[in-house]
Amino acid sequence: MDLSDWIARWADLRPEKVALRFEGEEISYRSFAARIGRLAAALKGELDVGRGDRVAFLGYNSPEMLDLLFACARLGAILVPLNWRLAAPEHAYILKNCQADVLFAEADFHDHVESIRDGLTETRLVSYGEEAPAGWLYYDGLVGKMAGKWGGPVEARNPHVDYDAPILIVYTSGTTGRPKGAVLTQNALFWNAVNSAHMHDLTSRDHVLTVLPMFHVGGLNIQTLPALHAGATVTLHRRFEPTATLASLAEDRPTLTVLVPATIAALAGHSRWAETDLSSLRLVTTGSSIVPVPVLEIIHGRGIPCIQVYGSTETAPIAIYLTVEDAERKAGSTGKPAVHCDVRLVDATDREVKPGTAGEILVRGPNVMFEYWGDPSATAVSLKDGWFHTGDIAHVDEDGYYWVDERKKDLIVSGGENIYPAELEAVLAESPDIAEAAVVARADIKWGEVPVAVVVRREDSTIGPEEVLALFPGRLAGFKHPKDVVFMEALPRNAMGKVLKYALRDLVG
């Protein structure tokens, strides 16, 4: 069996049940299964995609992205969802690193892909649009050709494909400044869905609203894929927009949704927040950072439980969560370990700490990643004896509930997006006008945090804030760019010469 059997089984059991709702269109489980079959046949028959081949996707949330994921699962291929917010050089690195065989791109990103096309000589390009640059293939033509060729039920599979096969490579930036591709198997997504079902009491009667980007495991795996595993209905939004989200909450009547703190704040700050009917929601899930209790109280204030989930790309992501019964009693806690996860807190010598004592969070379970793509050294550092070392610090209270105290070293979470200062510092280090620099977080009302560059000029340099900020466009995604520049005579360091980033955070704050 493979993940596409989820859809095939529901197509058999409840063929007319609505699986996906998107921009006024309703797609039944029967139609969804047929779409997956045609696309799998096109991938195999026209593009020669087989087990282990990498298929990248660059676009917003859409049914086509889910078609592609399940079609890849059927063939044993691996989907590489690209963060559309990244800059072209960042995409070029990822596509080269994973050696993408095919790239499916929406029309909004054709020019973007063309700008890096010289480096994609081994990657075939497929357009979702009606027009595309020369040399691209057309999605509708590929899939339409399969429908005509088969003329009936489409069945394209590859042998030896099962839940052990890798299905996703999700790139996450690291402290080295280069993104790492976390490889998740079909097995990981299955057990993550089981954990989600327990976390949310998720059944086929639920209706999930997905507004977070599905290139993140948060948008894809916390509720969206688990809902399809359960035979529920998913309403997809191409991207988050506060007015459209509030309208959907009132009119589409979802029972579940996932929102990060920045999107909760955006909704609460909207003029229609107080008057919007939210009565269909039985639960809101949040996470992606240490969530301030006042953010949780925004949802609680509307009479809706708001629960936290803890995890990472490498854990698919559900590892620890709060359930609805404890949403208010333990507000601020991330809950207890998932049903199918083991969690430990350890000190610097990997010995378990006592309750109430802070330690690093280690996670073990079938949902944990298989490896970092093509990076055995990074894999060995993070995965030891089956335990994933998160780098996050937490403590357990007297009732066994986990409280996250500190995030991964230096990580900045801005609007739900992870920003690793090393990426920005690498750009700053290339400037002949900068002697040394560091990037730290500053609290921000809208985004939660934003990056700020702390710069030491070289002798005789007169570089100013505008020139520093001008180093980033075209190099890194816009959301990663520093929002301010602070100049110093020298960076504060300890006796070992290490930059004291906590002092810099105090300074820029």
N, C-alpha and C positions, 0 to 999 in steps of 0.2 A: 504493500500500500504506500501511497504518497499523499501529500497534503491536498492535491486536487480531488482526491476521493471524498473529502469533506463536502465539496460542492456537488459532486456526482451523487452522493448518497441523499443529500437533501433534495436534489432534483428528482430523485426517484420517490422519496417519501412525501414531499410537499412541493410538487413542481411549480405551482402557481404562487407560492409564497414569495413576497418581494424580498429579494436579497439586498439590492442596492437601489438607492434613490439618489439622483444626481441631476441638478439643473432641470427639474421638471420631468425627467425620464425615470420610469420604474423598470428595473431589470429583475425578472423572476429568477428563482434558482434554476429552472429549466433553461432559460435563455443564457444565464451566466455559465452554466456547464457547457452549452453549445459554443459560446464565445471562446472559452478556454480550449475546447477541443480543436476549433479551427485555428487558433493562434499556435497551439502546440504543433499542429500539422504543418503550419507555415514555417515555424522555426526549424523543424526537422527537415521538411521536404525542400524548402526554398533556400534556407540559410545554413543548412547542415549543422545546426546546433545540437550538440550531444552532451553526454554526461560530463560534468566538470567545466564546460564552457561558460565564460562570463558574459552576461547580458546586462548592459547598463541602461538606466532609465533616467532621463533628464526632463522633468516636467512637474506640474502641480498635481495635487490629488485628483484622481480620476478613476473611473472603472477600468480604463485601459491599463493603469498601473497594476491593479489587482489581477486582471486577466494575465498580465505578463508574469506575475509572481507564481500563480498557480500553473501556468503553462510550463514555466521553468521547472517547477516541482515535478511535473509529470515526466519531464525528459531527463531529470537529474542535473539540469543546468543551474547556474548560480546567478541570482539577480543582484546587481550592484546599484542601489538607489542613490542618486546623486543629489546632494544638497544644492538646490537651485540658487541659493543665496551666495554661493562661493564665486570667487573670481575665476576667469578663464584659466590662468596658470595653475590654480589649485585643482581644477577639473582635469587639466592636462596631466598633472602628476598622478592623480588617482587612476585615470584611464590607462596610463602607461604602467603603473604599478601592478594593477590587476590584470593587465594584458587583455583588455576587453575585446571580445570577438565581434560584438554588435553593440551599437548605441542607438536606442530609440529616443528621439527628441521631439518635443512639441515645437510648434512654429515660433513661439516667442523666443526660442533659444537657438534658432538656426544660425543667426549671425554670430552668436556667442561661440558655437561649435566651429563655424568656419574660421574664426580667428585662431584656432589651435589645430586646424585640420592637418597642417604639415606634419604634426607629430602623431597623427592617427592613421598612418599608412596601412596598418594591419586591422583596423576596425571598420566594419561596414556600418554605414549610417542609414537609419530608417526614419522617415518623417511621418508625423501624425497629421501634418497640414496638407492642404490641397496643392500647395506649391512648395518647392524645395530647391536648393542649389543643385547645380549639375552634379551627377554622380550619386545622388541619394536615391534610395528605394522608397516606395510609398507603402505605408501600413495598409491602407484600404485595398491596394492592389494585391499585396501578399495574402491577406486574409480572404479577400474575395476569390482569389484564384483557388484557394483550398476548398472553399464552399462549393465552387463549381466542379472541381476535380473529384471531390468525394461524393457529392450529391445526396448524402444521407448523414447518419451519425458519424462524427469524425473521431477516430481513435488512433492517436499517434503516441507511442510510448517507447521508452528505451529499456532494455533488460537491466536487471540488477539495480533498479532504483527503488529505494525504500527510505524509511525515516532516518537512516544513518547518513544519507547523502547531504552534503552542504547545500543550503538554499539561499543564504544571504551573505554578502560581504558588506558590512556597514562601517564606513570610515569615520573614525573619531580622532581628533587631534591629540597629540601627546606632548609630553614635556620636552621632547627633542625638537619640536617645531614641525615635524613631518607627520601627516596623518597615518594612522595604522588601521588596517582593515580587519575588523573582528569578524571571524567566520562563524556563522550560526547554522547548525544543521536543522533539517526538518524535525528531528526529534526535539530539539530545543524549542522550536515554535509550538510543537504539540504540547509539551509539558508546561510551557508558559501559558498556553490557552487553558489548560487544566487549572493552573494556579489562579488565573484570572476568573474562571468560573466560580471558584471558591471565594475569592476576594469580593466579587460583586454579586454573588448569588445569581449569576448570569444564566438565562435560559432562552429558549426560542421565542418566548413572549416579549423579550426586550427589544428596544429600538435604540440604537446607539447613534449619536451625532458626533461625527469626526470633523473637527476643524483644524486640529494640529497637523503639521506636515508629516506625511507618511514616509518621508526619507529618514525620519527618526524612528527608532524602535518605540518611542513613547506614543507617537501618533499611529503607528502601524500595529503594535503588539499589545498595548495595554488593554484595549477594548475592540479594535476593528477586526483583527483576525480571530480573536476569541469569540466575537459575536457570530462570525460566519461559521466557525466550528460548531457553535450551539444552534445554528439554524435561525438566528435572529435577523433583524433588518438593520442595515447601516445606511444612514444618510450622510453623503460625502459633500463637503464644501471644498471648492478648489483651493482656497486658502482662507485664513482667518480674517474676518472683517466684522467689527463689532455690531453694526446695524443688521447685517445679514444673519449673524449668529442669534441675536435677540429675536429677530423675526422667526427664525427656524425653531427656536425654543418654544415660542408661543403657538406657531401654526402647525409644525410637523409633530409636535408632542413626543419628543424622545424621552426615554426613561433614564438614560445614562449618557454621560459625556466626560471627557478628560480636558482639563484646562490647566495651564501653568499659571504661576502667580501673575505674570505680566498680562495674560489675557483676562484673568479675573479682574484685575485692576482696570483694564480697558472697558470691560462690560459695566463694572460698577460706576465708572466715571461717565457713562453714556447717559444722555438726557432721558432715554426710555427705560433705563434700568428699573426704576421703582414701579413703573406701570406694566412691565412685561409679565405675562402670565407664565410662571415657572412650575405650575402645579403638577405637570406630567413627570418632572424629574424626581426620581426616588433617591438619587445619589449623584454627587459630583466627585471625581477623583482628581487629585493634584499631586505634583511632585516636581522633579527636575532640579531642585535645589532645596536648601533648608528653608522651609516655608514659614514665614512669620505668622504667629497666631492671629493677628488682625486680618490677614488675608483669608484665613479659614472662617473667621467670624463674619466676613462679608456674605459668604454662602449660608452659614448657619443663621444669619439674621433674616434670611428669606425662608426659613423653616425647612431647609434642605441639608441633610448630612453631607459633610465634606471630609473625605478620607485621604490619607497620604499613602503613596507607594514609594518605596526605595528600590533603586537598582541602577543599572548602567547598560550601555550598549552591550557590554560583554556578558550580561546576565539576562539579556533578551526582552525586557529588563526586570521582570517582576521577581524580587527576592524577599522583600519584607513589606508588609502592608498592615494598615489599620482596617478593621471591619466596621460596618455601620453601627454596631452596638456600642462601640467605643469612640465614635467620631467626636463627641463633645467632651466626654469624660477624660479622654486622653489627647485632647487637641494639642498639637505640636509634636506628638510622638509619631514615628513612622510605623509603629505597630510591632507585630511579631513575625517570625520567619514564615515564608510561604509553605503550604502543605508539602510541596515536593522540593524543598530547599533545606540544606543545613547551613547554619550561620554560626560563626565563632567570632569572639573579640579577643585579640592577642596583643601582647606587648612587643617590644622591639626584638625579643628573642623567640617569637612565635609561641610563647606560653600563654595559655588562656588567663584572662584577667578576672578578678572577682566582680560580682554585681556592684554597680555604682562606680566602678573604675573605668576610665576611658581606655579604649583599645582600638586597633585597626579592625575593620570589618572584613572578614573572609567569608566567601560564599562557595558552596559546593552543591551541585545538583545537575540533573539532565538538561536544564535550561542554560547552563554556562557554555560560553563559546568553546569551539574546538581548538582555535589557534588564532594568532594574528597572521594574516596572509603574507607568506614569504618572509616572515621575520621570526625565525626560531629563537633568537636571543631575547627579543621582547616577550615572546611567549613563555620562555623559561623563567623570566623574572616575575611575570604576573600569575602564571599557573604552576603551582607547586603541589605535587601529590593530589591533584584534582581540585585543590582549593584556589579560587580566584582572589588575589590580594587587591582589594579595591583602592587602598590608600586613604579611604575615608575613616574618620574617627567617630566613635559612638560610645555610649554607655547603656547599660540595662538597668531599669529601675527595679524596685522590690517586687513588682508584679510581673516581671519578665518582658516589659515593653522596651523597645529600642528607641533611643533618642540620638539623632545625629548631631555631633558637636562641631565638627569641622569637615569641610569638603576636601577633595583632592588638592594636594599642594599647588598653590598658585592659581587654581582654576577660577575663572570668572564666568558667572552665569548671567547672561544679559538677554532678557526677553525669552528665556527658555533655551537659548543657544549657548553651547559651551565654547569659551574662548580660552586658549592656552597662551599665556604671555610669551612663551618661547617663540611662537610664530612671529609675533610683532617685534620682539627684541632682535630676531634675526634680520629683519628689514632695517631696523635702526642701526645695527652694527655695520651695515654696508656703507653708511654715509661717512664721507671723509671729514665732515664737520662735527661728528659726534664722537667724543672720547669713550663714553660708556652710557648705558641707558638701562632702565628697567620699566616694566609695565605692571601696574597693580589696579585693583578694583576701587571704584568710588561708588558709594550708594547713590541710587537714582530712583526718583519717585515713579517714573514711567516704566523703566526697564529692569528695576531691581538693582542692577549694577551696570556700570560702563567702564571700559578700560581707559586709563590715564597713563600717558608716557612721562616718565621722570628722566630728564636728559642732562648730561654733563657735556658742555661744549668743549671742543678741542681748543687749544690755545690759539688766539687770534681769530677764531671763528665768531661770526655774528649771526649765525642761523637763528631764525625766529620760529614762533609756533606755527605760522602758516607753512613755512618751508618743511618743517618736520611732518606736519599732517599731509603734505603733498607727496610724501614718500610712499604712501599706501595705496592710492587708487590704481587699479589695474594689477595689483600684486596680491591683495587679500580681499575677501568679501567685505562689503561695506559695513556689516554689523560688527566686524572685528576692528575697525579703525579706531584709534584713540579719539576720545571726545574732548580731550584737553591735553595740554603740555605744560609741565612744571619743570623749571630749570633749577639746578643746584650746582654748587661748587664741586661737590663730591658725593658719591652714594654712601650711605652709612653701612659699615661692615663690622662683623664680629672679629674676634681674635684670629679666626681661621681664614679671614678674607671673604666670607660669605655675605652677600648683600642682605641686609635686614629688611625684608619686605614688609614685616609688620609695622616697622617704623615709617616706611614709605606710605603704607595704607593710612596710618594716622595723619601723616603730612597732607596727603591729597584730600583726605576727608574733611 
